[in-house]
Amino acid sequence: MPIRLQDVLNHPTLTAADPLIRAGAGNAARTQLRWIHSSEILDIAPLLDGGELLLTGGEALALASEERRVTYIRQLAERGVAALAIETGVALPSLPSSMVSAAEAAGLPLIELRKVVPFVSVMQAINSSLVSESVSQLRQADEASHAMAVELAHGGSLDRILAVLAGITHAEVTLASLTGATLASAAPAHDAADAAGDTGVTGPTAESAPTPEDHARLIHIDVPVRGILAAQLLLRVPPGEDENLARTAGKRSVDILALAMLQRMSPGLREVAGAALIRAIDSGSQPWRLQQLASAAGIPVSAPLVAVVVRSEISQQLRASVEQHLARVARSHATYVDNAELLAVASLAGEASEASRQVLLAGLMELPAMAGTLAAVGPLVAGIADAPWSVAEAKLTLELANSPRHSGHGSDGGHGPVIDAEVFAVERLAVQALDPDQRRNFVRRQLGALLDHDAQRNSRLLDTLATWLDCGCNTAHAARELHLERQSMHQRLRRIFELCGGDPRDTGRLAALHLAARLARLA
């Protein structure tokens, strides 16, 4: 019988901690536990399997920023952690409201432990009971894996193989590609019968469709093929069923499903080759190796292409949206997710390839899923052999755009979630060709008096000059960008010209001043 969160909170070792559920109280009674774990590490989520009650002290969270605390909650929820219990005290007197709100939004039970208890004692007392439960789950999971292997050996379809898993776990099971397409699915036998009913209806109706009130638990399990992520197994576990059995059986079935995909869906291995290609590009493999992998991934070796780099805590979830956009605008493409980084290359039409790149860039900017991320589109290159350079330049662009003092380019003095690497071409060249002392000395020689003025008066003449130059010396345009009256803009420019030795438009110094203003942002 599954052990639930409420049962554990009522255990003597935890009642001594005076626990108080601060978020997700409605889920506590039905939340099932697989294990109890303790850790003070904020980056613990990737090391967990899901179903854990995580115990943590408040020291690390007390020192973390609000953003990091919220990210911590979201990462645990996405990983499928059952609940989080935080000990409050001297270091962390109470749970921050931002964490409580984030946990409530994510449906993650958040518990405040208002008294100190030894976590080791809690884990020893309760995990012993969980071990007994897990032995039974492992036995059933092994039976499911064996039955799936028998079905595979007899030539059963992916749907029939998944039906074995659905029957044992009583869950709706779906195998989906990385782009979100359903490869196969199955439901428990009684669900299938209920869906058909006595009227001959063969699909779900409006009355039989699941509703949010069902509170079904959705479990995600990665399915790699030959070491490369190729699909996801999704198990929708109804209320009252054993979530830990579903998770364990799903994990035990991964190898069977990978073998079935290899045997029955060989065209889908193009995705696997594409992921291998991106890894080779990112590691700087030899051109001949890139050409081999590109051919296997369906990417022409001599066609123009660009790299895309996305950095986000939810890169895996973003992958489907990015892939769908690339499928619309590119001849072919490949993607790969490595922790919080999504890497992609897109092959473009040979004619008007720069125009195609702009379409790709504009489309990424408009994707709702990109909100809250930071992404860069690398320079256009002539073929797969130069793809590593485009990836490297896109990554460098992200570092420059995210540097502490760089305000970027744009109407608000900042940048959006998607950045064109070519906008940072000057900065990319400078940081690679000049050492920091050379850049600093050049900026000082060109803009020393203006920098001193800003430092002494706490003014922002450097930003005004940089914006004016970025706007092509168009004073009216720059005033709009800076939200200034035109008269105020003219007054600032007069002061800037005095400090810089005159109006640069009548001299050969315009390019030097523009370069210095942009390099000053990197100081």
Secondary structure by P-SEA (a helix, b strand, c coil): ccccaaaaaacaaaaaacccccccccccccccccbbbbbcccccccccccccbbbbcccccccccaaaaaaaaaaaaaacccbbbbbbccccccccaaaaaaaaaacbbbbbbcccccaaaaaaacaaaaaaaaaaaaaaaaaaaaaaaaaaaacccaaaaaaaaaaaaccbbbbbccccccccccccaaaaaaaaccccccccccccccccccbbbbbbbbbbccccccbbbbbbccccccaaaaaaaaaaaaaaaaaaaaacccccaaaaaaaaaaaaaaacccaaaaaaaaaaacccccccbbbbbbbccccccaaaaaaaaaaacccccccccccccccccccccccaaaaaaaaaaaaaaaccccccbbbbbccccccccaaaaaaaaaaaaaaaaacccccccccccccccccccccaaaaaaaaacccaaaaaaaaaaccaaaaaaaaaacccaaaaaaaaaaacccaaaaaaaacccaaaaaaaaaaaaaaaccccccccaaaaaaaaaaaaaac
